Structures are given as C-alpha cells and as structure tokens.
Amino acid sequence: MRNGIRISFVMVAAAVAAVGCASTPPKPAPAPAPVITRGVAAVEPAADPKPFGAADTAFGLDVLKAWCAEYPQQNLVFSPSTLASALGMAYLGARGTTAQAMAQVLHLPTTSAAALAAGLQARAEALADLDAPGVTLSASNEVWADPSLPPLSAYLDAVATGYNAGVGQAPFTTNPQQAANEINKAISADTHGHITQLVQPGMLQDIGWVLTSALYMDAAWATPFNPGQTGSAPFTVAGGEQVTAKFMNGSDFSAATDSGWTAVSLPYKGGKLTMIALLPPSGAGTCALPTAAALRTLTAGASGPAGAANTVDVSLPKVSLSTQGSLGDMKTVLEQLGMGQAFSDAANFTALSPQACCIGFVQQAATLQVGEKGTIGAAAAAAGVIASAARVPQPTVVFNRPYLMLVTDTATGEPLFLAKVANPAQ
C-alpha cells in the first residue's frame, strides 16, 4: 500500500516521423503520469481517534437518513469514512461560515486547528493499523490539482498531516477525459479493481481540484458460516411483498437490544473489525435508523462477551451490494444536511487556493459482498472543487426484513461501511 501517496516516474517519449512515410502518421506520445508533490506532515501529539469515529458514525447516519428518503426502495451502501475524508480534506481548505457549516454537518469534535490535526492524524494511523491475520485493509487519500492551479503550501501541509495525502496533477481545464482517466485508474488500483469509474469527464467542467478517498477491505469471519447450512427463505421487502433470498445460518453470536432494535455482532478474524447487523423494530419503516446514542448502546452490548442471556443464532442473507453512477451523487443529500453554502458562490475555500470557488460535486461509490467466508468491500469518494453440535436451543435473529449493516473498527468506532439492505434479491 502506498499510504495515500502515489509515486510515479514521469516518462517522456519522442515520436519521430520518417521522411517520405506520410501515409503512416506518427503515433502520439503517451500522456505523462501524474506529477506528485507532497506537503510537510507534522508529527502531532498523541490523540484519541475515538471522537472522530463517533463523528463519522453520526455523519453516516445523517447521510443514510436523507439518502434513504430519496431512494426508499433501493439497497444503499457507502463508506462514511471515505466520504468524511474527502469532505474533510475540503474542510481544511474552507474558511468562515463555509467551514462552520461543514464542521457541523461532519460532526467534527473540534475546530481547533491543533486538536483537529492531532485527531485526524490519530484517525489515519488507526485506519492504517487495521490489517490483521485474515484481514486485508488499505486506505488512501489524494488531492488532484490542475497543473495551472497548485494548492497553497499550507494546505499541502495540512492534508499531509491529517490525511497522509499527496497531490497529483490532472489536466482538468485542458483535457477532462485524461483527468478522469488518471483519477479512475488510481481509484481502481486502490480498490483492487472493484471501483473503476468514480468520476466522469462531464463532471469535471470548471473543476480545478478533486479530493479523493478510497478504501478496500477483504475480511474473513472469525467463525465462518457453513455453506451447507445456507438455504432459501422469504424476505419481506418494503410494502409487504416477499422475495426469496439465500440465508446463511450460524450459532453462538453475541446480541443486544435497545429501543426495539436488535444488534448482532459478527466479528472478523484478528478482533480488530466487526460487523454489527441491526434489525429494526417490527413494523418500522424501510428508512428506520437508530439514534446515535442507541447505536452506541447496541454496539457496546453486542460487542461484549457472549453469555447465556445474550447469545443467539443468526440467519443473515448473502448479499452483493453496489452503489454506482447517479445513485452515488451526494450533492442533494449534503445540501439537505446543511452544507449548501459550500456548493454556492458564497463558499470560501481560499485556504486551498485563492482561485477556489466552491464544491461542484461530491460523488461516492461502494461495493459490499457478504458471504459465508467473510466480507469484501470497496469504497471511494470524490469532492470536486470548482476553480473559480447438540446444543442448547438459542433464540435466532432472522434478518428477513429491511436491516442495516455497519462495519466498524472495534477500537475506535470508525465506520468503514454502512449499508441498508432493502431487498437482498435485488
């Protein structure tokens, strides 16, 4: 893993046309690889990343609530962590009321420059430490800038410190197709080929900078499901219609209940990551969400040691979820949450560059595959800134109606993936 910095060698090729061979035009020289620069990353005092995990979780719940209201019948999956990172890098370039609104929407636990830098650095270090036996996890952040619009050096230092991000050049103003290709190529590499088209050339009109964050995870269950126990069963979608889904079945999982919600903890190997599957109260709407306080209680309860009183069997659908294209356009959702000024001419991103106007688009994409062996997930987000055996029977939690899945860092609470499953057969 490159730790967010894509080091490239710039190769220059010369095409020579032979005299008298006019019928065979010379091949154009290949486009040079993006030039990478990097600010100076300060070594910040040790800080607790947990408040930032809580902030990203609260932000993720807000996004899912507004997003689900727009697409109530859709399966939805995204990474609060990558979306918060892309917008967080934009926040470091914001000032005035633009920064205040963004901090509120992102639930940032502090706006003190020193405390923020230390907390973000601790968050990045915690993410980098999530590999474990049976778990592959990598995260990367990058700022892409048009060659004619270099970011301010202080901004480069800030994103290097807080997000371990470097700056690559992409010709947004002269060749948006090439710029899109450069970004998509990098995102594809960082997500192991799971996300190949995060941005489109048409999105890059008037764009001077694009801030990207990517995440890849391949995690094996601590206790795999037995494929021989997987079978078909009905799942009730919103509106009462029933579809047939493939359900994995397992035993001896830790569970908790609060406010009518049931949470089941499905740990991954190594103990650093856990999926919390959240079943809403019976009769709750398809966009039901727990409060942040209830989610903390559920997560803490389900993550504790299993005992006779909180041990359950589980029946969970196999799913393959994907968010791509127009479904991943987050502008409307973020405007509804209070970030509208950042998208308007009144925005202030002068700490990124004197030429920075406002955010032009926020795009995210994600995939999440949940099966008997474990979970494979990939996510990316981009924010474009405009220039200008015989056993005692146990209760079984059957996830046979719309439910949520949260993949979280056990130590910090950082929400790596958050999904609503409306129809596992979709």
Secondary structure as UniProt FT lines:
FT   TURN            3..4
FT   TURN            19..20
FT   TURN            22..23
FT   STRAND          36..37
FT   HELIX           50..70
FT   TURN            72..73
FT   STRAND          76..78
FT   HELIX           80..91
FT   TURN            92..93
FT   HELIX           96..106
FT   HELIX           113..128
FT   TURN            133..134
FT   STRAND          135..145
FT   TURN            147..148
FT   HELIX           153..163
FT   STRAND          166..169
FT   TURN            172..174
FT   HELIX           176..190
FT   TURN            191..193
FT   HELIX           201..204
FT   TURN            205..206
FT   STRAND          207..221
FT   HELIX           227..229
FT   STRAND          231..236
FT   TURN            238..239
FT   STRAND          242..258
FT   TURN            259..260
FT   STRAND          261..268
FT   TURN            269..270
FT   STRAND          273..279
FT   TURN            282..283
FT   TURN            286..287
FT   HELIX           292..303
FT   TURN            308..310
FT   STRAND          311..317
FT   STRAND          319..323
FT   HELIX           325..328
FT   HELIX           331..334
FT   HELIX           335..339
FT   HELIX           340..343
FT   TURN            345..346
FT   TURN            350..352
FT   TURN            354..355
FT   STRAND          356..370
FT   STRAND          374..387
FT   STRAND          396..398
FT   STRAND          403..409
FT   TURN            410..412
FT   STRAND          415..421
FT   TURN            424..425
//
